[in-house]
Amino acid sequence: MNDMNTPKSDSNQQARANSQPRVAPIVLQELPNMPTLLGRAAFKSGNYRLGDALPPLSTEIKHLVIRQDHLHAYREICGFTLSNRLPATYLHMLSFPLSLNLLIQQDFPMKAMGQVHLRNQISVLEEFDTSLPISMKATIGGSELTSRGLEWDIDVTASVDNQLVWSSTSTYLNRCKTNVPSVRQRDNKLQGETSQWRVPADIGRRYAKVSADYNPIHLSDMTAKLFGFKQAIAHGMWSKARCLAAIEDQLPAAGYSVDVAFQKPLFLPAEVLFTYAKTAQDEKFTLNNSKSGVSHLIGQISRS
């Protein structure tokens, strides 16, 4: 992705982005209430024009403490064992209110609802004592015009005792017409160890109880149809977490990154096939529909 909040193919937009004034971060004393954020997001309008630079908004919170009962519930819903190791995806879920808080700001030029989560990259940099307070910051990152619209990032960092311990980049798609040619998709077939899971119809509601992400597309067929889906779909970050839970004994405590590209929606309920392959060069995994073969997720693990 481009370092600037502009399409990298447009030098004039890049110059305007460079001239943008610095914006002071929104400092929060506590995490925003998710139902309130979702309510405000539902009515947030957008005035994005093709080529506009995104404002360098950021929001942060200090002295955030992990509730152990909440962590326990997260491990359980995602399939992690009840060990002392923090799941790589947990801080992403915990920090999601910070990200959503950026989208509802009037300076943010796009609608908050309808942004498509395309990719997520998480780096587990250092192991730390989960009883210690955490400082987290979410920032609007780079953006790039593609054949499908504007792809743009939210970057999140977590620090403990002023040491960076974790980071994440989520890439979203704002659908709009562009003149960028499409790129042929890669073949996502993977040969490796496989396991089959049944994903129940209520996993969206159960995950929402833990994450407080009550997006209607995940809750029921009826509410999903209001937004153009034939059935309720699983949260993408639940799918990523469930995949990592399946190979948690293969992962180190720290010093690795997990990149995931979300493919077709995982309609609920479903039977899925998880495949994991580890070689001397890399580690990859996929999640496909057991019956149709439709790809829901492809991932790669990198070790530092």
Secondary structure, 3 states (H helix, E strand, C coil): CCCCCCCCCCHHHHHHHHCCCCCCCEEECCCCCHHHHHHHHHCCCCCCCCCCCCCCCEEEEEEECCCHHHHHHHHHHHCCCCCCCCCCCHHHHHHHHHHHHHHCCCCCCCCCCCCEEEEEEEEECCCCCCCCCEEEEEEEEEEEEECCEEEEEEEEEEEECCEEEEEEEEEEEEECCCCCCCCCCCCCCCCCEEEEEEECCCHHHHHHHHHCCCCHHHCCHHHHHCCCCCCCECCHHHHHHHHHHHCHHHCCCCCEEEEEEECCCCECCEEEEEEEEECCCCEEEEEEECCCCCEEEEEEEEEC
